[in-house]
């Protein structure tokens, strides 16, 4: 079977979905580099799912709870292939994909992470950057590999840490930068 078009994108979310919204809105432009063919979530009540459904985008919602990771990922993989997805964009998808899943989609999964990788892989990135006394924080879009937040960085945006910043205030400004960085980086990625 021919490999699916890289410009056919699925977005995976677990919650709010503000990055997903930014990606979808960028795809509405007449000259958009990619189209969003599926929004999938591991949480059927993820707020972002309702937004995507209302927007007329195909959605896939399935919880791994009670199902187990292998069956969950097999169902997710089948949904992605049925939708002829070429690129998977993780956008606040807070579940680790198995090595087997990553291998099947090697080089075709990207993620946005709220730090300047390779600094602050994992969680609580903003609190850790403030505690370290960093002057600058930011976000990164990277390829997903078996190593958590460890794949090649495709794009980054810097955000200054201001006096009096706490993790929430910094997160808000970094999130605004994420919403600009992710659509632009994904557009470049799918056109490679
Ligand atoms: C974003 O800040 C994203 O970078 C982060 O979760 C938030 C999701 O917000 N992702 C990670 O921490 C992944 N390790 P959103 O649902 O509004 O896009």
py3Dmol code that shows the C-alpha trace and the ligand (Angstrom):
import py3Dmol

protein = """\
ATOM      1  CA  UNK A   1       0.000   0.000   0.000  1.00  0.00           C
ATOM      2  CA  UNK A   2       1.321   3.472  -0.860  1.00  0.00           C
ATOM      3  CA  UNK A   3       2.343   5.577   2.124  1.00  0.00           C
ATOM      4  CA  UNK A   4      -0.236   8.201   3.079  1.00  0.00           C
ATOM      5  CA  UNK A   5       0.293  11.850   2.188  1.00  0.00           C
ATOM      6  CA  UNK A   6       2.366  13.612   4.878  1.00  0.00           C
ATOM      7  CA  UNK A   7       0.022  16.600   4.531  1.00  0.00           C
ATOM      8  CA  UNK A   8      -2.902  14.579   5.944  1.00  0.00           C
ATOM      9  CA  UNK A   9      -2.558  15.236   9.659  1.00  0.00           C
ATOM     10  CA  UNK A  10      -4.118  13.669  12.755  1.00  0.00           C
ATOM     11  CA  UNK A  11      -3.926  15.630  15.996  1.00  0.00           C
ATOM     12  CA  UNK A  12      -3.825  13.705  19.284  1.00  0.00           C
ATOM     13  CA  UNK A  13      -5.001  15.501  22.428  1.00  0.00           C
ATOM     14  CA  UNK A  14      -5.773  14.695  26.045  1.00  0.00           C
ATOM     15  CA  UNK A  15      -7.406  17.895  27.250  1.00  0.00           C
ATOM     16  CA  UNK A  16      -8.009  21.545  26.501  1.00  0.00           C
ATOM     17  CA  UNK A  17      -6.679  21.358  22.974  1.00  0.00           C
ATOM     18  CA  UNK A  18      -5.606  24.965  22.460  1.00  0.00           C
ATOM     19  CA  UNK A  19      -2.671  23.878  20.285  1.00  0.00           C
ATOM     20  CA  UNK A  20      -5.043  21.658  18.297  1.00  0.00           C
ATOM     21  CA  UNK A  21      -7.295  24.686  17.760  1.00  0.00           C
ATOM     22  CA  UNK A  22      -4.324  26.715  16.525  1.00  0.00           C
ATOM     23  CA  UNK A  23      -3.320  23.915  14.143  1.00  0.00           C
ATOM     24  CA  UNK A  24      -6.865  23.541  12.783  1.00  0.00           C
ATOM     25  CA  UNK A  25      -7.318  27.284  12.305  1.00  0.00           C
ATOM     26  CA  UNK A  26      -4.026  27.530  10.404  1.00  0.00           C
ATOM     27  CA  UNK A  27      -5.202  24.693   8.152  1.00  0.00           C
ATOM     28  CA  UNK A  28      -8.226  26.783   7.146  1.00  0.00           C
ATOM     29  CA  UNK A  29      -6.057  29.188   5.157  1.00  0.00           C
ATOM     30  CA  UNK A  30      -6.531  28.794   1.377  1.00  0.00           C
ATOM     31  CA  UNK A  31      -2.806  28.101   0.921  1.00  0.00           C
ATOM     32  CA  UNK A  32      -2.508  25.819   3.969  1.00  0.00           C
ATOM     33  CA  UNK A  33       0.341  23.312   3.865  1.00  0.00           C
ATOM     34  CA  UNK A  34      -1.609  20.512   5.575  1.00  0.00           C
ATOM     35  CA  UNK A  35      -5.153  19.409   6.322  1.00  0.00           C
ATOM     36  CA  UNK A  36      -6.465  17.994   9.574  1.00  0.00           C
ATOM     37  CA  UNK A  37      -8.237  14.714   8.799  1.00  0.00           C
ATOM     38  CA  UNK A  38      -8.714  13.399  12.358  1.00  0.00           C
ATOM     39  CA  UNK A  39      -8.616  14.576  15.964  1.00  0.00           C
ATOM     40  CA  UNK A  40      -8.109  11.688  18.393  1.00  0.00           C
ATOM     41  CA  UNK A  41      -8.084  11.551  22.173  1.00  0.00           C
ATOM     42  CA  UNK A  42      -7.454   9.062  24.947  1.00  0.00           C
ATOM     43  CA  UNK A  43     -10.127  10.905  26.953  1.00  0.00           C
ATOM     44  CA  UNK A  44     -13.665  10.923  25.568  1.00  0.00           C
ATOM     45  CA  UNK A  45     -14.490  14.035  27.631  1.00  0.00           C
ATOM     46  CA  UNK A  46     -11.479  16.058  26.444  1.00  0.00           C
ATOM     47  CA  UNK A  47     -12.820  19.603  25.874  1.00  0.00           C
ATOM     48  CA  UNK A  48     -10.909  19.851  22.604  1.00  0.00           C
ATOM     49  CA  UNK A  49     -12.859  16.908  21.146  1.00  0.00           C
ATOM     50  CA  UNK A  50     -16.187  18.720  21.374  1.00  0.00           C
ATOM     51  CA  UNK A  51     -14.635  21.732  19.626  1.00  0.00           C
ATOM     52  CA  UNK A  52     -13.289  19.555  16.807  1.00  0.00           C
ATOM     53  CA  UNK A  53     -16.601  17.713  16.420  1.00  0.00           C
ATOM     54  CA  UNK A  54     -18.509  20.998  16.222  1.00  0.00           C
ATOM     55  CA  UNK A  55     -16.057  22.055  13.550  1.00  0.00           C
ATOM     56  CA  UNK A  56     -16.995  19.016  11.453  1.00  0.00           C
ATOM     57  CA  UNK A  57     -13.672  17.219  11.881  1.00  0.00           C
ATOM     58  CA  UNK A  58     -13.695  13.423  12.210  1.00  0.00           C
ATOM     59  CA  UNK A  59     -12.906  12.406  15.774  1.00  0.00           C
ATOM     60  CA  UNK A  60     -11.736   9.236  17.477  1.00  0.00           C
ATOM     61  CA  UNK A  61     -12.105   8.886  21.234  1.00  0.00           C
ATOM     62  CA  UNK A  62     -11.035   5.829  23.162  1.00  0.00           C
ATOM     63  CA  UNK A  63      -9.758   5.336  26.702  1.00  0.00           C
ATOM     64  CA  UNK A  64      -7.083   2.719  27.316  1.00  0.00           C
ATOM     65  CA  UNK A  65      -8.573   2.133  30.766  1.00  0.00           C
ATOM     66  CA  UNK A  66      -9.823  -1.432  31.033  1.00  0.00           C
ATOM     67  CA  UNK A  67      -8.653  -2.129  27.500  1.00  0.00           C
ATOM     68  CA  UNK A  68      -4.908  -2.228  28.014  1.00  0.00           C
ATOM     69  CA  UNK A  69      -2.263  -0.376  26.064  1.00  0.00           C
ATOM     70  CA  UNK A  70      -1.744  -2.897  23.208  1.00  0.00           C
ATOM     71  CA  UNK A  71      -5.462  -3.061  22.320  1.00  0.00           C
ATOM     72  CA  UNK A  72      -5.837   0.695  22.736  1.00  0.00           C
ATOM     73  CA  UNK A  73      -2.907   1.447  20.455  1.00  0.00           C
ATOM     74  CA  UNK A  74      -4.041  -1.141  17.888  1.00  0.00           C
ATOM     75  CA  UNK A  75      -7.434   0.593  17.698  1.00  0.00           C
ATOM     76  CA  UNK A  76      -5.797   4.006  17.468  1.00  0.00           C
ATOM     77  CA  UNK A  77      -3.463   2.769  14.734  1.00  0.00           C
ATOM     78  CA  UNK A  78      -6.419   1.336  12.778  1.00  0.00           C
ATOM     79  CA  UNK A  79      -8.323   4.633  13.033  1.00  0.00           C
ATOM     80  CA  UNK A  80      -5.282   6.579  11.840  1.00  0.00           C
ATOM     81  CA  UNK A  81      -4.784   4.264   8.880  1.00  0.00           C
ATOM     82  CA  UNK A  82      -8.489   4.287   7.994  1.00  0.00           C
ATOM     83  CA  UNK A  83      -8.296   8.087   7.864  1.00  0.00           C
ATOM     84  CA  UNK A  84      -5.199   7.814   5.631  1.00  0.00           C
ATOM     85  CA  UNK A  85      -3.143   9.862   8.056  1.00  0.00           C
ATOM     86  CA  UNK A  86       0.408  10.686   6.993  1.00  0.00           C
ATOM     87  CA  UNK A  87       1.554  12.754   9.977  1.00  0.00           C
ATOM     88  CA  UNK A  88       0.585  12.562  13.658  1.00  0.00           C
ATOM     89  CA  UNK A  89       0.813  15.793  15.647  1.00  0.00           C
ATOM     90  CA  UNK A  90       0.713  15.353  19.418  1.00  0.00           C
ATOM     91  CA  UNK A  91      -0.825  18.434  21.052  1.00  0.00           C
ATOM     92  CA  UNK A  92      -1.059  18.057  24.805  1.00  0.00           C
ATOM     93  CA  UNK A  93      -1.363  14.288  24.420  1.00  0.00           C
ATOM     94  CA  UNK A  94      -0.276  13.203  27.880  1.00  0.00           C
ATOM     95  CA  UNK A  95       0.221   9.477  27.301  1.00  0.00           C
ATOM     96  CA  UNK A  96       3.451   7.750  26.349  1.00  0.00           C
ATOM     97  CA  UNK A  97       3.239   5.919  23.048  1.00  0.00           C
ATOM     98  CA  UNK A  98       4.813   2.463  23.116  1.00  0.00           C
ATOM     99  CA  UNK A  99       8.090   1.766  21.336  1.00  0.00           C
ATOM    100  CA  UNK A 100       6.176  -0.474  18.919  1.00  0.00           C
ATOM    101  CA  UNK A 101       3.742   2.285  17.985  1.00  0.00           C
ATOM    102  CA  UNK A 102       6.560   4.803  17.536  1.00  0.00           C
ATOM    103  CA  UNK A 103       8.428   2.318  15.319  1.00  0.00           C
ATOM    104  CA  UNK A 104       5.382   1.821  13.078  1.00  0.00           C
ATOM    105  CA  UNK A 105       5.112   5.591  12.577  1.00  0.00           C
ATOM    106  CA  UNK A 106       8.844   6.323  12.639  1.00  0.00           C
ATOM    107  CA  UNK A 107       9.677   9.886  11.643  1.00  0.00           C
ATOM    108  CA  UNK A 108       6.008  10.753  11.163  1.00  0.00           C
ATOM    109  CA  UNK A 109       5.035  11.759  14.734  1.00  0.00           C
ATOM    110  CA  UNK A 110       5.760  15.267  16.019  1.00  0.00           C
ATOM    111  CA  UNK A 111       5.111  16.829  19.428  1.00  0.00           C
ATOM    112  CA  UNK A 112       5.091  20.241  21.047  1.00  0.00           C
ATOM    113  CA  UNK A 113       6.827  20.492  24.390  1.00  0.00           C
ATOM    114  CA  UNK A 114       6.797  23.529  26.695  1.00  0.00           C
ATOM    115  CA  UNK A 115      10.553  23.994  27.149  1.00  0.00           C
ATOM    116  CA  UNK A 116      13.666  24.721  25.162  1.00  0.00           C
ATOM    117  CA  UNK A 117      14.727  21.116  24.625  1.00  0.00           C
ATOM    118  CA  UNK A 118      17.005  19.447  25.534  1.00  0.00           C
ATOM    119  CA  UNK A 119      16.342  21.326  28.784  1.00  0.00           C
ATOM    120  CA  UNK A 120      13.439  20.195  30.950  1.00  0.00           C
ATOM    121  CA  UNK A 121      12.161  17.035  29.370  1.00  0.00           C
ATOM    122  CA  UNK A 122       9.052  15.647  31.098  1.00  0.00           C
ATOM    123  CA  UNK A 123       6.657  17.573  33.335  1.00  0.00           C
ATOM    124  CA  UNK A 124       6.670  20.841  35.360  1.00  0.00           C
ATOM    125  CA  UNK A 125       8.905  22.528  32.819  1.00  0.00           C
ATOM    126  CA  UNK A 126       8.049  26.115  33.757  1.00  0.00           C
ATOM    127  CA  UNK A 127       8.535  25.673  37.511  1.00  0.00           C
ATOM    128  CA  UNK A 128      11.876  23.995  36.838  1.00  0.00           C
ATOM    129  CA  UNK A 129      13.047  26.801  34.530  1.00  0.00           C
ATOM    130  CA  UNK A 130      12.110  29.446  37.136  1.00  0.00           C
ATOM    131  CA  UNK A 131      13.734  27.471  39.971  1.00  0.00           C
ATOM    132  CA  UNK A 132      16.933  27.187  37.938  1.00  0.00           C
ATOM    133  CA  UNK A 133      17.077  30.978  37.581  1.00  0.00           C
ATOM    134  CA  UNK A 134      16.874  30.835  33.775  1.00  0.00           C
ATOM    135  CA  UNK A 135      16.385  34.132  31.954  1.00  0.00           C
ATOM    136  CA  UNK A 136      14.645  32.496  29.013  1.00  0.00           C
ATOM    137  CA  UNK A 137      12.049  29.735  28.650  1.00  0.00           C
ATOM    138  CA  UNK A 138      10.166  28.618  25.565  1.00  0.00           C
ATOM    139  CA  UNK A 139       8.775  25.737  23.576  1.00  0.00           C
ATOM    140  CA  UNK A 140       9.991  23.161  21.072  1.00  0.00           C
ATOM    141  CA  UNK A 141       8.464  21.098  18.297  1.00  0.00           C
ATOM    142  CA  UNK A 142      10.313  17.820  17.877  1.00  0.00           C
ATOM    143  CA  UNK A 143      10.114  14.415  16.256  1.00  0.00           C
ATOM    144  CA  UNK A 144       8.837  11.713  18.580  1.00  0.00           C
ATOM    145  CA  UNK A 145      11.177   8.799  19.217  1.00  0.00           C
ATOM    146  CA  UNK A 146      11.296   6.104  21.880  1.00  0.00           C
ATOM    147  CA  UNK A 147      13.172   8.525  24.165  1.00  0.00           C
ATOM    148  CA  UNK A 148      10.829  10.882  26.042  1.00  0.00           C
ATOM    149  CA  UNK A 149      11.068  14.382  24.517  1.00  0.00           C
ATOM    150  CA  UNK A 150      14.329  13.245  22.925  1.00  0.00           C
ATOM    151  CA  UNK A 151      13.828  13.344  19.138  1.00  0.00           C
ATOM    152  CA  UNK A 152      15.286  15.893  16.723  1.00  0.00           C
ATOM    153  CA  UNK A 153      14.117  19.439  17.331  1.00  0.00           C
ATOM    154  CA  UNK A 154      12.307  20.961  14.324  1.00  0.00           C
ATOM    155  CA  UNK A 155      11.649  24.435  15.705  1.00  0.00           C
ATOM    156  CA  UNK A 156      11.814  26.482  18.897  1.00  0.00           C
ATOM    157  CA  UNK A 157      10.505  29.792  20.228  1.00  0.00           C
ATOM    158  CA  UNK A 158      12.045  31.644  23.161  1.00  0.00           C
ATOM    159  CA  UNK A 159      10.014  33.470  25.815  1.00  0.00           C
ATOM    160  CA  UNK A 160      11.718  35.672  28.432  1.00  0.00           C
ATOM    161  CA  UNK A 161      11.176  34.841  32.083  1.00  0.00           C
ATOM    162  CA  UNK A 162      10.088  38.095  33.753  1.00  0.00           C
ATOM    163  CA  UNK A 163      10.616  39.221  37.343  1.00  0.00           C
ATOM    164  CA  UNK A 164       7.713  37.948  39.443  1.00  0.00           C
ATOM    165  CA  UNK A 165       6.824  35.158  37.015  1.00  0.00           C
ATOM    166  CA  UNK A 166       5.316  32.052  38.514  1.00  0.00           C
ATOM    167  CA  UNK A 167       4.761  28.819  36.587  1.00  0.00           C
ATOM    168  CA  UNK A 168       1.204  29.766  35.590  1.00  0.00           C
ATOM    169  CA  UNK A 169       2.075  33.205  34.274  1.00  0.00           C
ATOM    170  CA  UNK A 170       5.032  31.864  32.352  1.00  0.00           C
ATOM    171  CA  UNK A 171       2.953  28.970  30.993  1.00  0.00           C
ATOM    172  CA  UNK A 172       0.402  31.429  29.626  1.00  0.00           C
ATOM    173  CA  UNK A 173       3.017  33.368  27.652  1.00  0.00           C
ATOM    174  CA  UNK A 174       4.764  30.207  26.455  1.00  0.00           C
ATOM    175  CA  UNK A 175       1.379  28.835  25.322  1.00  0.00           C
ATOM    176  CA  UNK A 176       0.853  31.897  23.117  1.00  0.00           C
ATOM    177  CA  UNK A 177       4.258  31.200  21.560  1.00  0.00           C
ATOM    178  CA  UNK A 178       3.291  27.528  21.096  1.00  0.00           C
ATOM    179  CA  UNK A 179       0.232  28.591  19.102  1.00  0.00           C
ATOM    180  CA  UNK A 180       2.465  30.451  16.636  1.00  0.00           C
ATOM    181  CA  UNK A 181       5.315  27.945  16.532  1.00  0.00           C
ATOM    182  CA  UNK A 182       3.385  24.704  16.027  1.00  0.00           C
ATOM    183  CA  UNK A 183       1.405  25.549  12.853  1.00  0.00           C
ATOM    184  CA  UNK A 184       4.466  27.118  11.213  1.00  0.00           C
ATOM    185  CA  UNK A 185       6.761  24.213  12.105  1.00  0.00           C
ATOM    186  CA  UNK A 186       4.226  21.573  11.091  1.00  0.00           C
ATOM    187  CA  UNK A 187       3.749  23.320   7.736  1.00  0.00           C
ATOM    188  CA  UNK A 188       7.493  23.141   7.106  1.00  0.00           C
ATOM    189  CA  UNK A 189       7.699  19.546   8.321  1.00  0.00           C
ATOM    190  CA  UNK A 190       5.005  18.154   6.015  1.00  0.00           C
ATOM    191  CA  UNK A 191       6.534  19.941   3.010  1.00  0.00           C
ATOM    192  CA  UNK A 192       9.996  18.401   3.490  1.00  0.00           C
TER     193      UNK A 192
END
"""
ligand_1 = """\
18
LIG
C 0.860 22.604 26.092
O 1.515 23.594 26.833
C 1.852 21.576 25.570
O 3.091 22.120 25.223
C 1.987 20.682 26.773
O 0.690 20.564 27.298
C -0.043 21.752 26.992
C -1.311 21.348 26.293
O -2.161 22.447 26.123
N 2.536 19.404 26.409
C 3.311 18.694 27.194
O 3.625 19.030 28.311
C 3.777 17.398 26.577
N 4.828 16.825 27.336
P -3.320 22.405 25.046
O -4.137 21.129 25.312
O -4.129 23.637 25.336
O -2.707 22.402 23.702
"""
view = py3Dmol.view(width=600, height=400)
view.addModel(protein, "pdb")
view.setStyle({"model": 0}, {"cartoon": {"style": "trace"}})
view.addModel(ligand_1, "xyz")
view.setStyle({"model": 1}, {"stick": {}})
view.zoomTo()
view.show()
